[in-house]
Amino acid sequence: MMAGSHIALGAAAWFVAAPRFGMPALDPVSIGLAVFGSLLPDIDHPKSWVGKRVWPISLICGRIFGHRGMTHSLIAISGCIALLLSEQLSVAFTAPLVVGYLSHLAADLLTPGGLRLAWPLRGVWSLPLCRTGSPFEPLVVALVLSWAWGNTAEKFDLKDGLRAAGVCRLLAPELPSLCEAEAVAKTPRSGWQGLAWVGETAPAVIRR
Ligand SMILES: [Zn+2]
């Protein structure tokens, strides 16, 4: 599948998996890790999105393992499970990364190219639903995304999203209905503050 599809499917997989790990589905760092994990298996292809960014490494990986070789095999899946069970690494880091990685393998399984799960042995496993880059690919991605969104425990809150992005800090007075809390805090106070106790020391002007 194309990099964009893997990104969307990696995020979708995390939306569904996060509540199972007791983690927030819409945490930006976790989504970022899931997306990174969803692109990682194609490190064995120098022309893939991730391959272009780590060019010498992807070239070496491609030469040694071949595209959709070890990084798309049961060895890689075992590595993912080992990573998840590792006590040295935080689940907050490994869970989204592994979920994203496995979403990539599941997506590649849906293409005619399939997966060489038993790598280095020959034999391809595939459930050919759509060809890479075909018009059906966005359709499959859209269906999976809508299913994942329906299964996400958290719902997106526009106000929280704007606050998190810092929009309300800049535009609270212009967007009072969306940024009520910030708008109230930023409203300039009038000159008259009412009567207030100022303590025992009276102003010099009054003393005189
Ligand atoms: Zn792949």
Boltz pocket constraint, residues with backbone or C-beta under 6 A from the ligand:
constraints:
  - pocket:
      binder: B
      contacts: [[A, 1], [A, 41], [A, 42], [A, 68], [A, 72], [A, 104], [A, 108]]
      max_distance: 6.0
